[in-house]
Amino acid sequence: MNFEAAERFILEKLDRELDERLYYHNAAHTREVVTACRQLLQMEKVDGRTAQIILTAALYHDTGMLIRYEDHESASVKILTETLPGFGYSGEEMDRVKELILDTREPRMARDLSEQILFDADLEALGREDFFIRSLCLQLEWSLYGIRKTTLREWFHSQVLFMEQHRYLTGSAQRLWQEQKQKNLEAVKELLNL
């Protein structure tokens, strides 16, 4: 299993081929999720083969955007099935990566620590200082792709609902991002006069 080679290949492919209208689900987002995964893996003391599988799932989780927006997770599985054997992944390793990616579809139900780490890393942006920028990038992307056209007020109302329901699953993510996420939530509420 050569994660480093797969990482170079996929990030270069995303940089070259992703639609420019992907203001949120772009190569930068993939890099951020992989970086967040690395941080959580270290803090949660997960290493070896399991860590490599989680990192691979983080790397591939949005590659399906190269093919389609809707149900991009299934398209991500298609891409990894075609490419991971070339990086020395076994059938069993690919099956676990596929499972992790497919489980990122809504509604998310984390069954183990691997899924918790991936889910937390994927939503790390909720607890970042640049939350508003990332949120508006997603709102613009959804509008351009016809997923949900909303006014900014409607968008931020939906963000309040989402953030109030969301919970970071690992203790590490809670320590890293929960405090800032709460500040972001309060800032959105203040913006909306809630």
C-alpha positions in Angstrom: 0.0 0.0 0.0 1.7 3.2 -1.2 -0.4 6.0 0.1 2.2 8.7 -0.7 2.1 7.8 -4.5 -1.7 7.6 -4.5 -1.8 11.0 -2.7 0.5 12.7 -5.4 -1.6 11.1 -8.2 -5.0 12.1 -6.8 -4.1 15.7 -5.7 -2.5 16.4 -9.1 -5.6 15.0 -10.8 -8.0 17.1 -8.7 -5.9 20.2 -9.3 -6.0 19.7 -13.1 -9.5 18.3 -13.7 -12.0 19.5 -11.1 -14.7 21.9 -12.3 -13.7 25.5 -11.4 -17.2 26.0 -9.9 -16.3 23.7 -7.0 -15.6 26.4 -4.6 -15.9 24.1 -1.6 -15.3 20.5 -2.7 -12.0 21.3 -4.4 -8.5 20.0 -4.1 -7.8 22.4 -1.2 -10.7 20.8 0.7 -9.2 17.3 0.1 -5.8 18.5 1.4 -7.5 20.0 4.5 -9.4 16.8 5.2 -6.2 14.7 4.8 -4.3 17.1 7.1 -7.1 17.0 9.7 -7.1 13.2 9.5 -3.4 13.1 10.2 -3.8 15.3 13.2 -6.6 13.2 14.6 -4.8 9.9 13.9 -1.9 11.1 15.9 -4.0 12.4 18.8 -6.1 9.2 18.8 -3.0 7.0 18.6 -4.0 5.3 15.4 -1.2 4.2 13.1 0.0 1.6 10.7 -2.4 0.0 8.1 -5.5 1.4 9.8 -4.2 4.9 9.6 -3.2 4.4 5.9 -6.7 3.2 5.1 -8.4 6.2 6.8 -6.0 8.6 5.0 -6.8 6.9 1.7 -10.5 7.3 2.3 -10.0 11.0 3.1 -7.9 11.4 -0.1 -10.6 9.7 -2.3 -13.8 10.8 -0.5 -14.7 13.6 -2.9 -12.9 12.4 -6.1 -16.3 11.4 -7.5 -16.8 15.2 -8.1 -14.6 14.6 -11.1 -17.5 12.6 -12.6 -20.7 14.0 -11.0 -22.0 16.0 -8.1 -25.0 13.9 -7.0 -24.0 10.7 -5.4 -20.4 11.5 -5.9 -19.4 9.0 -3.2 -20.3 6.1 -5.6 -18.3 7.8 -8.3 -15.4 8.1 -5.8 -15.6 4.3 -5.3 -15.4 3.8 -9.1 -12.3 5.9 -9.3 -10.5 4.2 -6.4 -11.4 0.8 -7.8 -9.7 1.8 -11.0 -6.6 3.4 -9.5 -5.7 1.9 -6.1 -4.5 -1.5 -7.4 -1.8 0.4 -9.1 -0.6 1.7 -5.8 -0.4 -1.8 -4.2 -3.7 -1.9 -2.4 -5.2 -5.3 -1.8 -8.9 -6.1 -2.4 -9.5 -6.2 1.4 -7.9 -2.7 1.8 -9.9 -1.3 -1.1 -13.1 -2.7 0.4 -12.5 -0.9 3.7 -11.7 2.4 1.9 -14.9 2.0 -0.1 -16.9 1.3 3.0 -15.6 4.4 4.7 -16.3 6.6 1.7 -19.8 5.3 1.2 -20.5 5.9 4.9 -19.8 9.6 4.5 -23.2 9.9 2.7 -26.0 11.5 4.8 -27.2 10.5 7.2 -23.9 9.7 8.7 -23.7 6.9 11.3 -20.2 6.3 12.6 -19.8 2.7 13.7 -16.1 2.8 14.7 -13.2 5.1 15.4 -12.1 5.0 11.8 -15.4 6.5 10.7 -15.4 9.0 13.6 -12.0 10.3 12.5 -13.0 10.6 8.9 -16.3 12.3 9.7 -14.7 14.7 12.1 -11.9 15.6 9.6 -14.5 16.2 6.8 -16.4 18.7 8.9 -13.4 20.4 10.6 -14.3 23.6 8.8 -17.2 24.1 11.2 -14.6 24.8 13.9 -12.2 27.0 12.0 -11.7 30.7 12.1 -12.4 30.9 8.4 -15.8 29.2 8.8 -17.7 32.1 7.2 -15.6 32.0 4.1 -15.9 28.2 3.8 -19.6 28.3 4.5 -20.2 30.9 1.7 -18.1 28.9 -0.7 -20.4 25.9 -0.1 -23.5 28.1 -0.5 -22.2 29.4 -3.8 -21.3 26.0 -5.0 -24.7 24.6 -4.1 -26.4 27.5 -5.9 -24.3 27.0 -9.0 -25.0 23.3 -9.1 -28.7 23.8 -8.4 -28.6 21.8 -5.1 -30.2 24.5 -3.1 -30.7 28.1 -4.1 -31.1 30.3 -1.0 -30.8 33.8 0.2 -27.9 34.4 2.6 -30.3 34.7 5.5 -31.9 31.3 4.6 -28.4 29.8 4.2 -27.3 30.9 7.6 -30.5 29.7 9.2 -29.8 26.3 7.8 -26.2 26.5 9.1 -27.5 27.2 12.6 -29.7 24.1 12.4 -26.8 22.0 11.1 -24.3 23.2 13.6 -26.7 22.7 16.5 -27.3 19.1 15.5 -23.6 18.4 14.6 -21.3 16.8 17.2 -17.6 16.1 16.8 -17.3 12.4 17.6 -13.7 12.0 18.8 -12.4 13.6 21.9 -9.5 15.0 19.9 -11.8 16.8 17.5 -13.8 18.2 20.4 -10.6 19.6 21.9 -9.4 21.0 18.6 -12.5 22.5 17.1 -15.5 22.5 19.4 -14.7 25.8 21.1 -14.3 27.7 17.8 -17.3 25.9 16.3 -19.4 27.3 19.2 -18.0 30.8 18.6 -18.9 30.4 14.9 -22.4 29.3 15.8 -22.9 32.3 18.2 -21.6 34.7 15.5 -24.1 33.3 13.0 -26.9 33.7 15.5 -25.8 37.2 16.2 -25.8 38.0 12.5 -29.3 36.7 12.3 -30.4 38.4 15.5 -31.4 35.1 17.0 
